[in-house]
């Protein structure tokens, strides 16, 4: 696919614009401006902009105007995303069939687009063409096949006295595997913590493990949003963008105090986490934090991610009888307790360990009748004589 066009960020007005091929794409900007007016986050706008850019580039290679795209073009795009390597895989030189990690048994990301990425691409294009048709921007049809079922909620008016009819996946929609949580064992956490070299990294790891906040939420912490006396801090939650108070362990605040004594910017409103670059002082980014966590795992040879720390915090809370499921939901800020129940499912490694212990137990001897009793009388009494 020819690398033509780009996504441009702007500090004023629309946060992201699609430039294709050399000028601003008016239809894409109208669509993104409509999303921004609907209070979509800048991260959502950025994601939609890059999906639109990918679509315009793909059609450019097929010499097809975006207004004249057909269903076969959508099918060709899905086939391309199933086989073509992503930009990250080309930059990092990832293997197309990565082997599972020997410690975590998790596979590293492959070269092709994931099922979630393909489904997100189809959702963006479907919304874009619906918008374009509503405001008469040119297209006469939406090339993305509709989801199967009647309306966006096929079972909205279901009769509870009748059985549910399973709805099939929409055309070109990819099968997504059931998400599984990935907790880190305590001994591995201790080894990773021992491999950290700075108070900043120890504080970050302690906050992630004790509070269960997402990595991006903690990296956005600012001075004035924490309370050393109450052992709480305030984060901007993903999705809702609410300012929520979250508790953390006393150890996390101890490491935070040690980190702050090293002379980092501490004016009210400043970001808390900074990179160690005296000549080019800048806030710590997600990519930099991820690299720090990866380097700390080199001794183990594992490939856990920053989000696995959130899973580990949830596992520890649920294992504590003092916590109810609703308590864990409140701390993790899940919209539904159903999401929290994912962490109640046993991990496969724990089940395997129990199975091995079960088969390692010696076989119990069969019960016998004591010599002082009449064996025939006991068997007849218990109905075992036949």
Secondary structure by P-SEA (a helix, b strand, c coil): ccccbbbbbbcccccccccccccccaaaaaaaaaaaaacccaaaaaaaaaaaaaaaaaaaaaccccccccaaaaaaaaaaaaccccaaaaaaccccccccccccccccccccccaaaaaaaaaaaaaaaaaaaaaccccccccccccccccccccccccccbbbbbbcccccbbbbccbbbbbbcaaaaaaaaaacccaaaaaaaaaaacccccaaaaaaccccccccccccccccccccccbbbbbbcaaaaaaaaaaaaccccccccccccccccccccccccaaaaaaaaaaaaccccccccaaaaaaaaaaaaaacccccaaaaaaaacccccccccccccccaaaaaaaaaaaaaccccccccccccccaaaaaaaacccc
